[in-house]
Amino acid sequence: MVKVAVMGAGSWGTTLAKVFADGGNTVTLWARRPELAQAIQKTRENTDYLPGITLPQAITATADPEAACTGADIVVIGVPSQTVRENLTAWAGFLPSEATLLSISKGIETGTFMRMSEIVAEVTLAPAERIAVLSGPNLAREIAEEQPAATVIACRDLNRAKLVQAACASWYLRPYTNTDVIGCEIGGACKNVIALACGMAAGQGLGENTLATLITRGLAEITRLGTELGADPKTFAGLAGMGDLVATCASPLSRNRTFGAALGKGATVAEAKKATKGQVAEGVISSQSIHDLALANGVDMPITECVRAVCHEGQSVDESIRALMGRSRKSE
């Protein structure tokens, strides 16, 4: 049994707090808003993000980040990717010196093009061996409902990855370990952008052939970027690659797919935000940073480019489809 601090009470952070508690650990769940922390503590339910899910008594909710982090063996970083740096800077003085820092945020930071583990290392000065990431086909609602699923814990220190693996293992979540942090993070960030594209196609009324094409070619461009950055290509055939991509692209529970579907039906970016009920569709912002990262490394990512053009340049979904279909023909 270990002590876990989950920093972020959104749907995925709250779900993981439940997972760790069900694994026999003591868990503190930090919420940014005091009223949400108080409501969770009183009712054992996060009605804002996981209504209907009863949270274990082993979870203590708080809005005090220092109280949450004190004595933690594992600190889970579960805030939106573009706020990771700001939040970590505020928490840096509270983080236990030997704790495993586990990032569950998926994205590439705007401007710096840094992965989340790189931000964690830069802000906290923690060595890479203390920093882990979690990725996989992890739709929060399904796991909170205890539907069987798997995930990947990646860390350069395999023994530390195994420590997290043991802490979050339960009868409904099977964690695997991996040492390819780069591959897991690139897969987790890029799949959100491809899910936006799949949502756009669904919103246009397009069928399974289109969806399969986007997923398959999306995986190809994710793999190109990942391997260029030093990832193991095999990672993209596993849970953090294909597994996460399929779940996020195909499920109506996916915020990015839902956001994309609204765009496909003709909504503006501002209007599409209403479809995700205020929750962050990470791929919208990441489409720009991933596009820029790909350009800087000479990697061709046509689907990502089209999603970026729709989200940031006002290009219509129809124009994007024509641009993709009109590309020069080549071998697979």
Order of alpha helices (4+ residues) and beta strands (2+ residues): beta-alpha-beta-alpha-beta-alpha-beta-alpha-beta-alpha-beta-alpha-beta-alpha-beta-alpha-alpha-alpha-alpha-alpha-alpha-alpha-alpha
